[in-house]
Amino acid sequence: MEVSWWVELTVRPGYLEDFEQLTGEMVAAARAESGILAYQRFISDDRRTVYMHECYENSEAAASHLRQFAAGFGQRYSTWSKGSAL
């Protein structure tokens, strides 16, 4: 069964460029993972909100991605954003 989620983030003032670079690194790393069906980022016109959509083949692929994300990007990600799952 596919697993997916949307995440809505408000990027802390002054950090959008850094956050864009970080998510670029995240997308590049995700390309090396198996089981990812969609991994997308959208930035609002006012450049204050980032929307991310992720879809995985199954829960095992989603959990593997989350472990890799936490190890490689978790610290910087939490520094620059205030997020909530939709």
trRosetta pair geometry for C-beta under 8 A, 3 or more apart (Angstrom, degrees):
i j d omega theta_ij theta_ji phi_ij phi_ji
1 58 6.3 89 57 -122 49 76
1 59 7.4 22 71 -25 91 91
2 37 6.7 -29 -135 12 117 154
2 55 6.1 1 -179 -174 116 97
2 56 6.7 156 -158 79 66 48
2 57 6.5 -69 -106 -150 69 22
2 58 7.1 -73 -96 -76 30 43
3 55 7.3 163 87 -154 45 51
3 56 4.8 -13 62 58 93 102
3 58 6.5 61 -6 -180 104 18
3 59 5.3 105 -47 -84 145 57
3 61 7.5 173 41 67 114 91
3 62 4.3 -61 89 -39 141 147
4 37 7.9 -66 -83 63 108 118
4 38 7.2 23 -122 55 118 114
4 53 7.1 7 -175 -176 109 82
4 54 6.3 -179 -146 95 66 53
4 55 3.8 -10 -99 -104 111 78
4 56 7.0 176 -76 17 58 64
5 53 7.7 -171 96 -144 41 49
5 54 5.9 0 55 57 77 92
5 85 5.9 -39 -176 -151 127 111
5 86 7.4 149 -178 53 78 76
6 51 6.5 -14 -171 -170 99 95
6 52 7.1 155 -158 81 50 50
6 53 5.3 -17 -103 -99 75 75
6 85 7.4 119 81 -166 55 65
6 86 4.2 -28 88 48 105 125
7 51 7.2 158 81 -157 53 46
7 52 4.5 -6 54 56 101 100
7 53 8.0 -166 20 -72 69 33
7 54 7.6 22 -4 3 106 105
7 83 5.7 2 179 -168 109 125
7 84 7.5 165 -157 85 70 32
7 85 5.6 -47 -105 -107 74 59
7 86 6.8 -163 -98 0 20 87
8 49 6.3 -13 -169 -171 90 111
8 50 7.6 154 -158 82 43 49
8 51 5.6 -13 -103 -104 68 75
8 83 6.9 155 86 -151 45 73
8 84 6.0 -17 66 65 90 80
8 85 7.9 125 22 -138 74 13
8 86 5.5 80 -12 -53 105 106
9 49 6.8 150 79 -159 49 59
9 50 4.5 -15 62 60 105 96
9 51 7.7 -172 22 -75 75 30
9 52 7.1 31 -4 -4 113 106
9 81 4.3 -24 -167 -164 125 127
9 82 6.8 139 -161 68 71 43
9 83 4.2 -31 -101 -96 86 92
9 84 7.9 162 -88 20 48 54
10 48 6.3 -9 -142 157 81 85
10 49 5.8 -35 -95 -101 63 72
10 81 7.0 137 72 -161 42 72
10 82 4.9 -20 64 62 95 99
10 83 7.6 -175 24 -81 60 45
11 15 5.4 -144 169 84 100 96
11 16 5.0 107 107 -89 151 71
11 19 4.9 -107 -129 -3 132 165
11 48 6.9 -157 42 -167 84 40
11 49 7.6 -178 2 -101 82 21
11 50 6.0 65 -40 -11 108 113
11 80 6.1 -9 -150 154 86 89
11 81 5.5 -45 -104 -102 59 76
11 82 7.9 -178 -91 20 14 72
12 15 4.7 44 70 18 88 132
12 79 8.0 -77 14 142 142 55
12 80 5.7 -129 27 -162 106 46
12 81 6.8 -131 -13 -86 83 24
12 82 6.8 101 -62 -19 80 95
15 18 4.9 -59 -163 49 70 115
15 19 5.4 74 137 -29 89 103
15 79 7.9 -165 -139 119 152 82
15 80 4.2 -167 160 -146 143 98
15 81 7.8 -139 106 -59 136 56
16 19 5.5 -57 -143 39 31 112
16 20 6.2 36 156 -23 66 102
16 43 7.7 86 -161 -142 116 134
16 47 5.8 33 -141 168 164 102
17 20 5.7 -49 -147 32 31 113
17 21 6.6 32 153 -17 62 103
18 21 5.7 -55 -154 35 33 112
18 22 6.4 34 149 -20 66 106
18 76 8.0 -130 156 -178 109 111
18 80 5.9 -146 98 -111 113 146
19 22 5.4 -51 -146 36 35 114
19 23 6.3 29 157 -15 67 104
19 50 6.8 -135 142 -37 134 154
19 80 4.7 -176 -78 140 98 139
19 81 6.4 103 -121 -60 132 99
20 23 6.0 -55 -144 39 29 105
20 24 6.4 37 151 -24 62 104
20 43 7.5 -14 -93 -66 104 144
21 24 5.5 -53 -154 32 31 116
21 25 6.7 32 150 -17 64 102
22 25 5.7 -55 -155 35 34 111
22 26 6.4 36 147 -22 67 104
22 73 6.5 122 -175 -149 104 113
22 76 5.5 -164 -118 124 137 127
22 77 6.5 172 156 -82 143 69
22 80 6.9 161 11 39 154 152
23 26 5.0 -46 -145 34 41 118
23 27 6.4 45 154 -22 67 98
23 41 5.1 82 164 -88 143 165
23 50 7.4 -157 -55 -169 157 148
23 52 7.6 -143 -135 -94 129 123
24 27 5.9 -50 -148 33 31 110
24 28 6.5 31 152 -17 63 105
25 28 5.7 -55 -149 37 32 112
25 29 6.3 30 153 -17 66 107
25 73 7.1 162 99 -95 112 119
26 29 5.8 -57 -148 39 30 109
26 30 6.2 33 153 -24 65 107
26 69 7.0 36 -139 -123 108 94
26 73 5.6 27 -88 -81 101 167
27 30 5.6 -53 -146 33 31 114
27 31 6.9 44 152 -31 61 96
27 39 6.1 158 -123 122 75 116
27 41 7.1 -96 -61 -4 122 119
28 31 5.9 -45 -161 15 33 116
28 32 7.9 27 148 -14 57 99
29 32 6.1 -57 -169 29 43 109
29 33 7.3 43 140 -25 68 103
29 68 7.0 -174 151 146 123 121
29 72 6.3 167 -143 115 167 163
29 73 7.7 -164 35 -35 156 123
30 33 5.4 -51 -157 23 48 117
30 36 5.6 93 175 -85 101 173
30 39 4.7 -170 138 177 158 174
30 65 7.0 33 -122 -137 92 114
33 36 5.4 75 90 -20 107 118
33 61 7.5 119 154 -163 111 90
33 64 6.9 159 -155 115 118 112
33 65 5.8 77 179 -94 165 88
33 68 6.7 -163 -87 42 128 163
34 61 6.8 -106 107 -121 66 109
35 56 5.3 27 144 -163 97 90
35 57 4.3 -103 -151 22 78 112
35 58 6.7 -76 -154 34 122 76
35 60 7.2 -116 -131 92 164 82
35 61 2.6 -141 142 -120 144 137
35 62 7.8 -113 133 -35 124 49
35 64 7.0 87 51 51 143 129
35 65 7.6 -134 86 -40 110 108
36 39 5.3 -5 178 -37 130 118
36 54 7.4 -63 -144 -161 98 88
36 55 7.5 104 -168 80 59 56
36 56 5.9 -42 -106 -105 48 71
36 57 7.8 -69 -42 -15 13 85
36 61 6.7 -167 -58 166 51 123
36 65 6.7 101 -80 -84 105 138
37 55 4.3 -59 72 106 106 102
37 56 6.3 175 9 -106 92 14
37 57 6.1 131 -42 -60 106 63
38 53 6.0 -27 128 120 121 100
38 54 6.5 176 94 -147 76 27
38 55 4.0 41 38 31 100 108
39 53 7.8 -171 -134 92 20 61
39 54 5.4 25 -110 -116 66 79
39 55 7.8 -130 -56 33 54 63
40 52 6.8 166 88 -153 54 54
40 53 4.7 1 57 54 103 95
40 54 7.7 -167 27 -71 63 48
41 50 6.3 -18 -166 -172 97 105
41 51 7.4 147 -159 81 47 51
41 52 5.2 -15 -103 -102 70 82
42 50 7.1 150 79 -161 48 55
42 51 4.4 -15 62 62 102 100
42 52 7.6 -174 22 -76 70 36
42 53 7.7 33 -3 -5 107 99
43 47 6.0 19 162 -119 116 59
43 49 7.4 150 -157 85 52 50
43 50 5.5 -24 -101 -104 70 74
43 51 7.8 -168 -76 22 24 73
44 47 6.5 -137 77 -48 74 19
44 48 6.0 -37 64 50 127 68
44 49 4.2 47 -9 56 132 93
44 50 7.5 -112 -4 -69 82 31
44 51 7.4 92 -51 -14 82 100
46 49 7.4 47 66 12 96 88
50 81 7.3 -71 42 -119 125 128
54 62 7.7 119 130 -124 117 92
54 65 7.4 -180 -179 126 139 157
56 59 7.6 110 97 -89 128 19
56 61 4.0 -178 -176 97 115 111
56 62 4.1 -171 39 -63 157 80
56 65 6.5 -141 -88 0 135 138
57 61 4.9 81 44 2 88 153
58 61 5.4 100 54 10 66 99
58 62 7.3 -127 105 -2 36 92
59 62 5.4 -55 -145 40 38 113
59 63 6.0 37 157 -20 70 106
60 63 5.9 -54 -144 38 28 109
60 64 6.3 31 155 -20 62 107
61 64 5.7 -54 -147 36 30 113
61 65 6.4 32 154 -20 63 105
62 65 5.8 -55 -152 35 30 112
62 66 6.5 30 153 -19 65 106
63 66 5.7 -53 -147 35 33 112
63 67 6.5 35 154 -19 65 103
64 67 5.9 -54 -152 34 31 111
64 68 6.5 25 153 -13 65 108
65 68 5.8 -60 -149 41 32 108
65 69 6.0 35 154 -23 68 108
66 69 5.5 -50 -141 36 30 115
66 70 6.3 33 159 -21 64 105
67 70 6.0 -54 -148 34 28 110
67 71 6.5 22 157 -14 62 110
68 71 5.9 -59 -147 40 30 109
68 72 6.0 2 165 3 67 117
69 72 6.4 -76 -140 50 22 93
69 73 5.4 -51 -167 49 64 109
69 74 6.5 99 133 -60 71 82
69 77 7.7 12 171 -17 98 159
70 73 7.6 -62 -88 58 9 66
70 74 4.2 30 -148 -54 51 136
71 74 7.1 62 -13 -1 15 114
73 76 5.9 -71 -163 52 62 102
73 77 5.0 63 145 -32 92 115
74 77 5.7 -63 -140 38 24 114
74 78 6.3 15 168 -14 64 109
75 78 6.4 -64 -151 37 23 103
75 79 6.6 25 153 -24 61 110
76 79 5.6 -57 -152 31 34 117
76 80 6.5 7 163 -3 68 113
77 80 6.7 -78 -151 43 24 95
77 81 6.2 -31 176 25 64 117
78 81 7.0 -80 -123 53 23 80
